[in-house]
């Protein structure tokens, strides 16, 4: 049995948090005969998941005292300050942990600079696995830092093949060290159970037809653009509403924009919901307006819910998942009228409606927790 530790300190519930949780759960459930899985809890950020981890025989290692609740989490500069505090308080404890426990593997998801910094100055018996996702800005300092660290990193995992190509072209890492590892997004059993529960309890009570979009209300998700495009679309269509699920820094700004465009009876900010699958099942289509994704949890969940998908062609995942438009609609990211035109095209769509939905649903297979465990086990065992 080999020990595998997960390092993924977080301030907010970004997609990488769910990716970390599901990855750890997948190994614990499907590779329990090979690995002992542990989560490094820097300052209490994983406390709310302790019951889930305990139920699945995943140990949580408390690195420091619990000061997570005192850290500022909203705002660019405030969050950067919090991350600096987390790094400073974790340098010595992390060094001691790795020296004492000597785990066979540590998987780095977030705030990877600290463990990589230690790796460059000290010798460890642990294999470092670096996960790179999203659309990383390859600025001068990041390139230098990654280049220095590259020879000591065992493997670099990427959730999309487009990102693998980008990193290979950057010539920072050896091509043979960069491997494909789709995120563990889908637990079929939990998904089916949630759908059945929501159906019985009649969760959805929205009367009109609607499009649905899901994500944090941040710049990355580009909801401001979505509202602008829906405004233009609504001039010729008064039958379909827009439901946006999520919360974030831009909530007040988006509410103000919706009110200014007189769309308060057409666009609804729904906040967080644990019953999102049921809203997806009733929607006409799912819209992804992001500036970058890899390919995004909600995109996969929408496809599994048998939703038609209309997505921006942003890097690095949607275009790959939708097979360049074979499994849904793609529009040019952030281009004026591009999304509006696709919405109008969707309303007139007849022939390949079901075929595109089938293709998208079939593409979900690689993103199950079981498949993730197979991919990751193969990477670790080689």
ABEGO torsion letter per residue (X at the ends): XBBBBBBBBBABBBAAAAAAAAAAAAAAAAAAAABBBBBBBAAGAAAAAAAAAAAAGBBBBBABBBAAAABBABEAAAAAAAAAAAAAAAAAAAAAAAAAAGBABBBBABGAAAAAAAAAABBBABBBBBBBBEBBBBBAAAAAAAAAAAAABABBBBABAAAAAAAAAAGABBAAABBBBBBBABBAAAAAAAAAAAAAAGABABABBBBBBBEBBBAAAGAAAAAAAAAAAAAABAABBBBBBEBEAAAAAAAAAAAAAGAAAABBBAEBBAAAAAAAAABABBBBABABBOAEAAAAAAAAAGBBBBBBABOAAAAAAAGGGAAEBBBBBGBBGAAAAAAAAAAABAAAAAAAAAAAAAAAAAABAAAAAAAAAAAAAX
